[in-house]
Amino acid sequence: MSKDSIALWTRLYEVCKKLRKLNPWEFWSNQDIILIEDPVTKMMGYCVVEQDPLDGTLMINILHGQAGMRAYLESLNYDFEELEDMNYIKSSYRQQGFLLLYANRDELFEEDYERIKSVGMSFRGKAQWPILRRLFPGSKPWLLETDEDVRLLTMYLDQLVQVLTDFDQGKIDLRENFYLTISVQNGKWTLTYTEEDELLGEEEIFIYPNELKAHRVSKLPKQPVIMEGSQFYLPTPLWDEENNRELFPLLTTFINHESGEVYSGEIYKSTRQELELVSDRLADLLLTRLQFRPREIIVSDEILLDLISDFCEKANIDCDLGPTVAADAFMSSFLSTQMGDLNGEEQAFLHLIQAAEQSYEVMLETHLGQMLTSIQKSALKDIWIYSVLFLYKEFNELPGEWSKEGFEALLQSHLLEESVKNDYRPYIGSSIKAYLDCQQELGLFKNSFVLSHVLAKYYK
């Protein structure tokens, strides 16, 4: 790193230390959102001080703009049991901004630890080590990539520390039905209050620029057809060379409401530039393939509605938010066939998986399952999946043929190889302990199916 980068990272970690020492989780509610405007980019950061109710993880969410905040609020509508629901996944992957977690040393990625060492910083104790992530639409939380990311996050956290300190010392008050807003006015950081109703104003609607094409669509014959528009993320990420990170492809579909016929299905990245192509491709679909105007288009969510509503108005097509039954059925069918045609061996695995799901649910209902943190549960699933794939593909062994000693050896060796750690950091340490606790208490090694309950979505 350059001297300038080292200085930026050092300042960021210093602010992280101040924030952890202040411990705002003891006196600040996650419902009291703090709005901070970056004086350089004018980007509004919605800051949420949050403690995970399941495992007590201390975190700071900083969501960028109204789109990021909307996605975050949508994700709060789901319980732990619904975390594989496609609508939760969609709201989760649409978040944008920053995430700060305070974790234990063994939960850090190697990159996190090396970065901390490179600036000469040190953290001691439980839930003291900062994990810093950038939230990009369509991607898992990612490592901070640029000095601008570091500068921006430092600015948000620095102002957050100041506001929380002033509140803790009684220098500022909260007002009912208002949120604190921090911005630079006349060259000075100034605190104002934003009404709750103004937290999320109307989303900026995409203005369709091709007036001529919209006019041509408006002249098409109108048919008594209702179309459904829907978007969902495919479960397997792809490596994006341009952005140098994994991205989950976003599939946009338009489907006949009554017959279920799929008129179009196109994959996009979750960038504003690509999503703004949705209206134009919809216009091309109507002009070149269907050659009619539908009576109405019903869409699954507000983001898609914002993207096509201006086009629909100019093309004289009713467009509304509502249930998309046909699109939801297509989504379920599409995702269930992502593994392709199954041969006899794979069919046997599917039977194994069904039994394993039942076993996993039984484990969660025991007091051990209640003791595990959400991080451990999530990582435990990953370890089971990896173990089945590894032992079956490498040694042609099924779970029922494993010995306790053999599996412990796998945990302590293969799961700690560098290539595996790249996929399973930072949860390896806690997950190994969680797995061994499970097998000791419940005797799960006696079940020939327990380690493969979610193999289906990974099997290729």
N, C-alpha and C positions, 0 to 999 in steps of 0.2 A: 504493500500500500504506500501511496505517497504521503508526505508529511501532512498535507492538507486533509487527506482522508483519515489518517490516524487521529488528527485533532477533532474532526467531526464525530468519529465513532467514540472517542474518549468523552466528549461532551454529552453524547446520547446516553452512554452507560452511566455517567454521573447523574443525569436527570432520572434515569431509571432507579438508581439507588435512593435518591431523594424521595421519589414517589413511594417506594416500598417502605421506607422508614416512616413516612407520614401515615401509612396504613389507612387510606380513606375508606376501606371496606368496613371499618368499624363505625363510621359516622355519616356515610354518604349512601343514598339510595340509588339503585340502578334506574329508577324511574325519573330521577332528576338529571336530565341530559344537559350537558354543557356544550354550547355552540362556540367554536373558535374559528375565526376567519384568518387565513394566511394572508398577510399584507402584500406578499409578492405575487402569488397566483390568484388571489381572491377565492381560493377553494375553501368552502366551508367544511369544517370537520365536526361531526356530531360525536361527542365523547361520552362513552357509557362506562361507568365504574361498576364492574360486575363480578360476582362470585358464583361459580357453578354450583347450583343447588345439589347436584348429585355427588360431586367429589370434593367440593370446597376450593377448586382451583381459582386463584386470584387472577383477574384479567382486566385489561383496558381495551375496549373496542373504540376505534376512531373511524367512523364511516364517512366516506366522501360524498358530499352532495345529497340531494333528496333521493336519488335513485338508490344509493348505497344504504341510506337510512330506511327506506321503504322495505328493501329486501331483508334487512336485519329484523325489523319489526314483524314482517311476515313469518320469519323463521321461529319467532317466539310462540307462535300458535300451535306448535307441535310438541308432544311429549316424547320422552325417551323411547317409548315403544314405537313411535312413528318416524324414527330417524331414517328409515329406508323408504319412506313415502316420497314419491317423485316430486310432489309439490314442495315438500321440505327441501329436497335436494336442489330444486330449481331456485328457491329463495336463498339457500345457502351459497350456491355458486354465483349468484348475482350480486353478492356483497362486494363492495370495493372500499379500500382504505387501508387501515393498519390494524394489527392485533399485537398486543403485548401480554404475554403470559409469564407468571412467576412460578418457576418449577424447581425441582431438585436437580442436582448435578447429572444424575444418570438419565435424565429425560431430555437433555440437550442433544441436538445433532452435533456431529463432529465439527461442522462449520461454525456453529454457535460458539463452541468452546474455543476453537482456534482463534476466532475473532476476538473474543474476550482476552485471551492470552496475548494476542498481538498488540493490544493497546495497553498492556500492563495492568489490567484491572483484576480484581479478585472479589468473589462473593462467597459468603459462608452461611451455612444453615439451610433449613428446610424451606422450600418455596421462596428462595431468595434470588435464584438465577434467572435473568431475563431472557425470554425467547421472543424475538422480534420477527414479525412476519408482515409481508405486503399482501393485501387482498386484491386480487384481480378478478373481474367477472369471467366465469368459465374456467377457473383454475382453483386448485387447492391453495391454502395459504403458502406463500412462497418467501424465500429469503430476500432480504432487502438487496437491491441490485445496484443502485446508483447513489452517488453523493447527494443528489437532490432528494431522494427518498429519506436519507439520513437527516438532512437539513429540515425537511418538512416535518418528520416525526418528532425531532427534537423540539421544534417550535411548538407543536401541539402539546407535548408533554410538559414543556417548560411553563407554558401558560396555565395548563391544568394544575400543576403543582402550586402555582401562585394563587389561583382561585380557591383551591381546596384549603390551602394554608390560611388564607384570609377568612374563609368561612369557619374553619376550626377555631380561629382566634376571635370570632365574633365581629369581624370587621364588615362582613356583608351578610345579607339576609336573603332567604328564599321568599318568593311571593307566590301565593296560591294561583294556579292556572298560568304560571309564567315559567320560562326557562332562562337561565343566565346565558348571555351572549357576550363574547369578548372579541373586539376588533380594534384596529388602529384608526383613530379619528384625529385629524390635525396633528399627525406625527406622534400620537401618544396612545398607548393601550387603554381602552375605555370599556367599562362594563355597562351593558344595557340589559333590558328584559324583553324577551320575545313571548308573545301570547301562544298558548298551546295550539290554538287553531291555526297559527301561522308556522308551526313547526314543519309541516309538510303541506305546502301550497299545491296548487295544481301542477301536475307533471308537465314539463315542456313537451308539446306535441310536435312530432316531426312534420315539417311542411313539405309536401310532395312538390318537387320543382317542375315536373314535366306536364305543364298545363295541356299541351296538345295531345299527349297520350291519354291523359285522363278524359279529355273531351271525346276522343275516339271510342274509349270504353263506354262512355255515357250514351253513345249512339247505337251500341249493340242491342239486339232484342232482349227484353227482360223475360226471364223464365221463372216459374214458381218453384225455384230451387233455393234451399237454405244450405249455405256452406259453413263448415266449422273450421276455425283456424286455431292451431295449438302449437306450442313449443315445448320440447323436453330435451334434457341432456342425455346423451348416450353414456353408458356406464364405464366405457373404457377410454381413458385419456390418450391423446396423441401428442407426440413431441412436435412442438412448433418451432421451426428453425428461426423464423423471423424474430420471435419474442424470447427464444431460448428458455422455454419452460413447457411443462405439460399443459394441455388445454383439453377440456371436455367438449366434444362437438355438440352443437345445439341444432337439433333437427326441427325444422319448421314445416308443418303440414297443413294442407287445405283439403278437406274431406266433405263428401256429400252427407248431409245430416241424416237423410232417410235410408239411403242404400249402403252407406259406409264406403263407397268408392273413393279411393285415394286419388285426388286430382294432381297433387304434387307433394314432394317431400325433398327438401333441400337442406344441406348442412351449412351452417355458418359458424364463424368464430363469434364470441360474445363481445365484439367491439362495436362501438357506435357506428363506425364507418360501414361495417358489414351488415349490421342490422337495418341500416337505412336503405339497403337494397331490397328489403322484403316487399315494399309497396311496388317497386318497379317490376319485380319478378311476378308479383300477383297480377299486375296489369298485362304483362306478356302472356301469362297463363290464360287470361280471359280473352285476349285478342287473337292469339294464334292457335290455341288448342280447343278451348271450350266454345269460343265465339258466341257467348251470351253473357248477360249480366245476371247474377243471382238476385233473388228477392231480398236476401238478407245474409250477412256474414256474422256469425256468433264466434267470439274469441274467448280463449281460456283465461287470459289475465290482462291486467291494465297495461303492461309494457307493450304487448302485441297490439292492443287497442290503440295506444298512442302512436305506434309506428304506421298503422294503416288507416286511421280514422280520417285524416285529411284527404288522402287519395279517395277513400270511399265517398266522402262528401262531394268532392269534385266530379266523381264518376256517377253520382246519383245512386249510390248503393247504401242501404241501411246497414249500420254496423253497431253491434251491441256486445256488452259483456254478459256472459251467461254460461250455463252448463254445456259442456262439449262432450256429449255421451259417445258419439261415434269416434271422435278423436281419442278419447280416453281408452276405448276398446282397442283401437288401432295401436296405441302406445303400449298397452299391456301385451298384445299379440306380438308386436315388433320386438320388444325386449325379451320376451320368452323364447324367441327363435334366434337370438344372437349367437347361441352356441352352434347353430347349424344342425344338420341331421345327425342323430345319435346312433352309433353302432351298438352292438350287444354289450360290449364292455362298458360303454358310457351309460347305457340304460341301467346296468347293475349299480353304477355309482349313484345314479339318481335315486334308486331305492335306498341306498346307503344314506343319502342326504336327507331324505324324508324322516328316517328314523333318528338321524343326528339332530335335526331341528327339534324334535320332541325331547331328546335328551338334554339339549342345551336349555330349553325352557324349564325343564325340571330342575336343573342346576340353579337357574336364576331365582326360583321360588324358595330355595333353601336359605338359611341364614348366611351361608357363605356367599351366595349370589348377591345378597343385600349388602354385604360388606365390601364387595369389589367396587372400585371406582369406575366411572364411565370410561376413563382412559384404559384401565385394565381390561374391561369387558371388550372394548373395541380391539385392543391389541391381542387379546386372547383369541378372538375370532381369526385374526390374521395368522397367528401361529398355528392354529388348527389347520387352516387352509394350506399354508406352506408345507406343513408336516406331511399331509396326505399326498400332495403333489410330489414332494421330494422322495419319500420312502416308496411310494408306488411306482413312480416313473424311473427312479434310479435303481431300486432294489426289488421291484415287483412284489412288494409286501403290502398287505392290507392291514388296517389298524389292529384287527384282532390278533395278528401274529407278532405284535410288538411286545417286547419286555419292558419293564420299568427301567432297567439299567440301560437298555438300548436307546430308549427315548430320551432319557436324561443325557446320554452322551450326545445325541443329536442336538439337544438344546444348548449344550455347553460348547459344541464345536461348530457344526454347520450353520446354526442360526447366528453365530457370532462372526462368520466370515464377512469380509469387507463388502462383497457384492450383496449379501443379504442385509447387512446393516444399513445399506443405502436405502432399502425399501422400508425397514422397520424401525429405524431410529425415530423418535427418541424413547420408544416405549419398551424396548427389549428387556431391560432390567426388571421393571415392575411386572412385565408380562410373564417372564420365566417363573418368577416367584408365585404369581397368581396361578399359573398352570400347575405347578407342583403342589400348591395348596389344594387345588381342586382335586387332583388325582388322589392325594392322600386322604382327604376327607370323604370323598364320594366314591372312590374306587372306579374312576371312569375308565381305567385301562381294561376293565373287564368287558366293556361294551365295544363291540367290533365296529361300531359306526360313529362313535362320538366325535371323531376329529374331522369330519367332512361335511358338516351341516350346511355350509354355504359354499361348497365347492362349485356349484353350478355356474355362478357368475364369474368364476375365475378359470374354469376348465376350457382348454382350447385344443 
